[in-house]
C-alpha cells in the first residue's frame, strides 16, 4: 500500500508541475502579446480620463474630476469612480506619467486576473478544466488588446469580478466571515469603479439565491454576529450607490429607441464582434480583421450545452450534488449559466451599453462555461460517452486557441505596419 501511495503521489505531483508550466506559459504569452509595441495604438482620452485624478486634487487641471472629498478625487465621471486613479497615484509620483506607466500596470493587473481565474477553476473543477481556462484566457487577443489600452475602464473591473467569485465560493464552502468581507469589498470597489459592475452584482445575487440559498441561509443563521456587519455594510453601499451614482447617471443622454428584438440583435452582434476580436481590432486599427477567432461561432454551442447541463442538474442532479462528481460540476455550471444570463439581460436593458468595453463585463464567463462543459464531460460515468464528449470539447478548445493566437499576431502585425 505504501508503494502504491508513493506512486500516486508522484503522479499527482508530476501532473501539478505540468499544469503549473502550462499556466506560466499561457500567462507569459499573454504578457508578451500585450506588451510588445506598447505605444500602439496611441493613447486616447477614454484611456486617460483617470490621469488628472491620479495626479491629485490640487493639480491645476480638473478635467475628468467630477467630485472630491477633502481634496481627494472621488468620482471621475457621473458613473465612474476614482479607484483606478488612487491605484495609479503612487506609480505616477515615483515614475511619472508616460505610455509605460499608464499601460504596463493595466496589463499586469489583467495577468493577475487570469491567474486568479485559473485558481478559481482549479478549486471548483479540477486539473484539465484549469489548463483549458489557462490557455483560453492567456491567448485571448481581446483581453490583451483591451487591457493595454484600458478604456472603460475594464481591467480593474475584470480583476474585481474574479476576486468576488473567489471570495464567494470560499465563503460558500467554508462559511467564514473574512471571505464575506472580501466579497463585500470586491463588490463595493467594483461598482465604485464603474456603475455597470452593478449588473455583475445582480447576476451574482441571482445565481447565489437560485443555487445556494439554503446553504447561505444556514451559514448566516449559524453565526449572525459575524455575518451581519458585512451584510449591513453592503446594504449601505448599495443605498449610497443608488442615490449618488445610479440616479444621476439616469439623467445622461441615451441612444435612440430600438425595439426589443432589434436591441437583442444589437447586443448579440456586439458580443460576437467583441469576443471574436473583430470589433476591437477595427476600433484599434481602423482596418477590418481578416480572420476572427472562433469564439463567435463556438460560444452559442457552449452556452446551449451549459444550459442543458443546468436543466439536467435542476431536474435530476441536485439531489446528488454533495456525492456525485458530475452533479457537483453541473452545479457550478448552472451557477455560471444563471450569472451569464442575468448579466446579459442587464446589458441588453442598458441602452447606453453600445461598445466593446460594455459587453466585456461578461468576461471571463465564456471561458469558464467552456471549462465547465469539459469538467462535466470528464465526470460522465460511462466510458465511451465520456471519451467522445471530452474529445469533441478538447478539439473545439484547441481550435479556438489556435485562432486566438492567429488573431493576436494579426494585432501585433497591424501595430507594426502602422509604425512603419
C-alpha positions in Angstrom: 0.0 0.0 0.0 2.8 2.4 0.8 4.4 1.8 -2.6 1.0 2.5 -4.3 0.6 5.6 -2.3 4.0 6.9 -3.2 3.4 6.2 -6.9 0.1 8.0 -6.8 1.7 11.0 -5.0 4.5 11.2 -7.7 1.9 11.1 -10.4 -0.2 13.9 -8.8 3.0 15.9 -8.3 4.1 15.4 -11.9 0.6 16.5 -13.2 0.7 19.5 -11.0 4.1 20.5 -12.3 2.9 20.2 -15.9 -0.2 22.2 -15.0 1.9 24.9 -13.5 4.2 25.1 -16.5 1.1 25.4 -18.8 -0.3 28.3 -16.6 3.1 30.0 -16.6 3.5 29.6 -20.3 0.0 30.9 -21.0 0.5 34.0 -18.8 3.9 34.6 -20.3 2.3 34.6 -23.8 -0.3 37.0 -22.6 2.3 39.4 -21.3 4.4 39.2 -24.4 1.4 39.8 -26.7 0.2 42.7 -24.6 3.5 44.5 -24.0 5.0 44.3 -27.5 4.9 47.7 -29.2 3.2 49.2 -26.1 2.8 52.7 -27.6 0.4 51.4 -30.3 -2.4 52.3 -30.7 -1.8 55.8 -29.4 -3.2 57.0 -26.0 -6.8 58.3 -26.2 -9.0 60.3 -23.9 -11.1 57.4 -22.5 -7.9 55.6 -21.5 -6.6 58.8 -19.9 -9.6 60.1 -18.0 -8.2 58.9 -14.7 -4.8 60.6 -15.0 -5.9 64.0 -13.6 -7.4 62.3 -10.6 -4.2 60.3 -10.1 -2.1 63.4 -10.1 -4.1 64.7 -7.2 -6.9 67.1 -6.4 -4.5 70.1 -6.2 -3.5 69.5 -9.8 -4.0 72.6 -12.0 -6.4 71.0 -14.4 -9.6 69.4 -13.1 -11.0 67.9 -16.2 -12.5 64.4 -15.5 -12.7 65.1 -11.8 -16.4 65.2 -11.2 -16.3 65.3 -7.4 -13.9 65.4 -4.5 -13.8 64.7 -0.8 -11.3 66.7 1.4 -9.4 67.5 -1.8 -9.2 63.8 -2.9 -10.9 62.9 -6.2 -13.8 60.5 -5.7 -15.6 60.5 -9.0 -14.1 60.9 -12.4 -17.4 61.0 -14.2 -21.0 60.6 -13.1 -20.8 56.8 -13.3 -17.0 56.2 -13.0 -15.3 56.4 -9.6 -11.7 57.1 -8.7 -10.2 53.6 -7.6 -8.0 53.5 -10.7 -6.8 57.0 -10.0 -6.0 56.1 -6.4 -4.1 52.9 -7.6 -2.0 54.9 -10.0 -1.2 57.9 -7.8 1.9 56.3 -6.2 3.0 55.0 -9.6 2.9 58.4 -11.2 4.5 60.0 -8.1 7.5 57.7 -8.5 7.8 57.1 -12.2 5.9 60.0 -13.8 3.3 59.9 -16.5 4.1 58.1 -19.7 2.8 55.4 -22.0 4.7 52.8 -20.0 3.4 53.9 -16.6 -0.1 54.1 -17.9 -0.2 50.8 -19.8 2.2 48.3 -18.0 0.2 48.3 -14.7 -3.0 47.6 -16.5 -1.5 44.7 -18.4 -0.1 43.3 -15.1 -3.5 43.6 -13.4 -5.0 41.7 -16.4 -2.4 39.0 -16.0 -3.3 38.8 -12.3 -6.9 38.4 -13.2 -6.0 35.5 -15.5 -4.0 33.8 -12.7 -6.9 34.2 -10.2 -9.4 32.9 -12.7 -7.2 29.9 -13.2 -7.1 29.4 -9.4 -10.9 29.7 -9.2 -11.3 26.9 -11.8 -8.7 24.8 -10.1 -10.6 24.9 -6.9 -14.0 24.2 -8.5 -13.4 21.9 -11.4 -10.0 20.2 -11.3 -6.8 20.0 -13.4 -7.9 19.6 -17.0 -10.5 22.4 -17.0 -7.9 24.6 -15.3 -5.5 24.0 -18.1 -8.2 24.8 -20.6 -9.0 28.1 -18.9 -5.3 29.0 -18.7 -4.7 28.6 -22.4 -8.1 30.2 -23.4 -7.5 33.3 -21.3 -3.8 33.5 -21.9 -4.1 33.6 -25.6 -7.2 35.8 -25.7 -6.5 38.7 -28.1 -9.4 40.7 -26.9 -8.3 40.8 -23.3 -4.7 41.5 -24.5 -5.7 44.5 -26.7 -8.3 45.9 -24.3 -6.1 45.7 -21.3 -3.1 47.5 -22.9 -5.5 50.4 -23.9 -7.6 50.1 -20.8 -10.7 52.1 -21.7 -13.9 51.8 -19.9 -12.1 51.1 -17.5 -12.3 47.3 -17.9 -9.2 45.8 -16.3 -9.9 46.7 -12.7 -13.5 45.6 -13.1 -12.4 42.3 -14.5 -9.9 41.7 -11.6 -12.6 42.6 -9.0 -15.1 40.3 -10.7 -12.7 37.3 -10.4 -11.8 38.3 -6.8 -15.5 38.4 -6.0 -16.1 34.9 -7.4 -13.1 33.5 -5.5 -14.4 35.1 -2.3 -18.0 33.9 -2.9 -17.1 30.3 -3.4 -14.6 30.3 -0.5 -17.4 31.7 1.7 -19.9 29.2 0.4 -17.6 26.3 1.1 -16.0 27.4 4.4 -18.6 29.8 5.9 -16.1 32.2 7.4 -16.8 35.9 7.8 -13.5 37.0 6.4 -14.4 35.7 2.9 -17.7 37.5 3.2 -15.8 40.7 3.9 -13.6 40.1 0.9 -16.7 39.6 -1.2 -18.3 42.8 0.0 -15.1 44.8 -0.5 -14.7 43.4 -4.1 -18.3 44.2 -5.0 -18.2 47.7 -3.4 -14.9 48.6 -5.2 -16.2 47.2 -8.4 -19.4 49.2 -8.5 -17.5 52.3 -7.4 -15.0 51.7 -10.2 -17.9 51.8 -12.7 -21.6 51.6 -12.4 -22.1 48.9 -14.9 -20.4 46.5 -12.4 -23.8 46.5 -10.8 -25.1 44.0 -13.3 -22.4 41.6 -12.1 -23.7 42.1 -8.5 -27.3 41.5 -9.6 -26.2 38.4 -11.5 -24.1 37.0 -8.6 -27.0 37.6 -6.2 -29.4 35.8 -8.6 -27.1 32.9 -9.0 -26.5 32.6 -5.3 -30.2 32.6 -4.5 -31.0 30.1 -7.2 -28.2 27.7 -6.4 -27.1 28.1 -2.8 -29.8 29.9 -0.9 -30.3 27.1 1.7 -26.6 26.8 2.4 -26.1 30.5 2.6 -29.0 31.0 5.0 -27.6 28.2 7.2 -24.2 29.9 7.3 -25.7 33.3 8.2 -28.0 31.8 10.9 -25.1 29.8 12.5 -23.0 33.0 13.1 -25.3 36.1 12.8 -22.9 38.3 14.9 -20.1 37.7 12.4 -22.2 37.8 9.2 -24.4 40.8 9.8 -21.7 43.6 9.8 -20.5 42.9 6.2 -24.1 42.4 5.0 -25.2 45.7 6.6 -22.1 47.4 5.1 -23.1 46.1 1.6 -26.6 47.4 2.0 -25.3 50.8 3.0 -23.0 50.8 0.0 -25.9 49.8 -2.3 -28.1 52.7 -0.9 -25.2 55.2 -1.4 -24.6 54.0 -5.0 -28.2 54.2 -5.9 -28.7 57.8 -4.8 -25.3 59.2 -5.5 -24.3 57.4 -8.7 -27.3 55.5 -10.3 -29.9 58.2 -10.1 -27.5 60.9 -11.5 -26.5 58.5 -14.3 -30.1 58.2 -15.3 -30.1 61.8 -16.5 -27.3 61.1 -19.0 -28.3 61.1 -22.8 -29.5 57.8 -24.2 -29.3 56.4 -27.7 -32.3 56.3 -29.9 -35.1 53.9 -29.1 -34.9 50.3 -30.5 -37.4 47.6 -30.4 -36.7 44.7 -28.1 -35.9 42.4 -31.0 -33.5 45.0 -32.6 -31.8 45.6 -29.2 -31.3 41.9 -28.7 -29.8 41.6 -32.2 -27.6 44.6 -31.5 -26.2 43.1 -28.3 -25.7 39.7 -29.9 -23.7 41.3 -32.7 -21.7 43.4 -30.2 -20.9 40.2 -28.2 -19.8 38.3 -31.2 -17.7 41.2 -32.6 -16.1 41.9 -29.2 -15.2 38.4 -28.1 -14.1 37.1 -31.6 -11.8 40.1 -31.8 -13.2 41.8 -35.0 -14.9 44.8 -33.4 -11.9 45.6 -31.1 -9.5 45.2 -34.0 -11.4 47.6 -36.1 -11.6 50.1 -33.2 -7.9 49.8 -32.5 -6.5 49.8 -36.1 -9.2 51.3 -38.3 -9.0 48.1 -40.5 -11.1 45.0 -41.0 -9.8 41.8 -39.3 -9.2 39.2 -42.0 -9.6 36.2 -39.7 -11.5 36.5 -36.4 -11.4 33.9 -33.7 -13.9 31.0 -33.4 -15.4 32.4 -30.2 -18.4 33.8 -32.1 -19.1 30.5 -33.8 -18.4 28.2 -30.9 -19.8 30.1 -27.9 -23.5 29.6 -28.8 -22.9 25.9 -28.7 -21.1 26.3 -25.4 -24.0 28.3 -23.9 -26.5 25.8 -25.3 -24.6 22.9 -23.8 -24.2 24.7 -20.4 -27.9 25.4 -20.3 -28.6 21.7 -21.0 -26.3 20.8 -18.1 -28.1 23.4 -15.9 -31.5 21.9 -16.8 -30.2 18.4 -16.1 -29.0 19.5 -12.7 -32.3 21.2 -11.8 -34.3 18.1 -12.7 -32.0 15.2 -11.6 -28.6 16.2 -10.3 -29.4 18.5 -7.4 -30.2 15.6 -5.0 -26.7 14.1 -5.6 -24.7 17.3 -5.7 -22.8 16.5 -2.5 -22.0 12.9 -3.5 -21.6 12.7 -7.3 -18.7 14.4 -9.2 -20.9 15.1 -12.2 -23.6 16.7 -10.2 -21.1 18.8 -8.3 -19.6 20.1 -11.6 -23.1 20.6 -13.1 -23.9 22.7 -10.0 -21.0 25.0 -10.8 -22.1 25.1 -14.5 -25.6 26.1 -13.5 -24.3 28.8 -11.3 -22.3 30.4 -14.1 -25.3 30.0 -16.5 -27.5 32.0 -14.2 -24.8 34.6 -13.8 -24.3 34.9 -17.5 -28.0 35.1 -18.4 -28.8 37.7 -15.8 -25.8 39.9 -16.8 -26.6 39.6 -20.5 -30.2 40.7 -19.8 -29.0 43.6 -17.7 -26.6 44.7 -20.5 -29.4 44.4 -23.0 -31.7 46.6 -20.9 -29.0 49.2 -20.6 -29.3 51.3 -23.8 -26.0 53.1 -23.1 -24.2 49.8 -23.4 -23.1 50.0 -27.1 -19.4 49.4 -27.1 -16.9 46.5 -26.6 -15.9 47.9 -23.2 -19.6 47.5 -22.1 -20.0 43.9 -23.3 -16.6 42.9 -21.9 -18.4 42.9 -18.5 -19.2 39.3 -19.3 -15.5 38.3 -19.2 -14.4 35.6 -18.2 -17.7 33.7 -18.3 -17.4 32.3 -21.9 -14.1 30.6 -20.9 -15.5 29.5 -17.6 -18.5 27.9 -19.2 -16.3 26.1 -21.7 -14.2 24.7 -18.8 -17.4 23.7 -17.0 -18.5 21.7 -20.0 -15.2 19.9 -20.2 -15.3 19.2 -16.5 -18.8 17.7 -16.8 -17.7 15.6 -19.8 -14.8 14.2 -17.8 -17.1 13.3 -15.0 -19.5 11.3 -17.1 -19.8 7.8 -15.5 -19.9 6.0 -18.9 -16.5 5.5 -20.6 -17.5 5.8 -24.3 -19.6 9.0 -23.9 -17.0 10.4 -21.6 -14.2 9.9 -24.1 -16.3 11.2 -27.0 -17.5 14.3 -25.3 -14.1 15.1 -23.9 -12.5 14.6 -27.3 -15.0 16.9 -29.1 -14.7 19.6 -26.4 -10.9 19.4 -26.4 -10.7 19.7 -30.2 -13.0 22.8 -30.0 -10.9 24.4 -27.3 -7.7 23.7 -29.2 -9.2 25.1 -32.4 -10.3 28.2 -30.6 -6.9 28.7 -29.0 -5.2 28.4 -32.4 -7.5 31.1 -33.9 -6.9 33.3 -30.9 -3.1 33.1 -31.4 -3.6 33.9 -35.1 -5.7 36.9 -34.2 -3.3 38.2 -31.6 -0.5 38.0 -34.1 -2.7 40.0 -36.5 -3.0 42.7 -33.9 0.8 42.8 -33.5 1.4 43.0 -37.2 -1.2 45.7 -37.6 0.5 47.9 -35.0 3.9 47.2 -36.6 2.6 48.2 -40.1 1.2 51.5 -38.6 4.6 52.3 -37.1 6.3 51.8 -40.5 
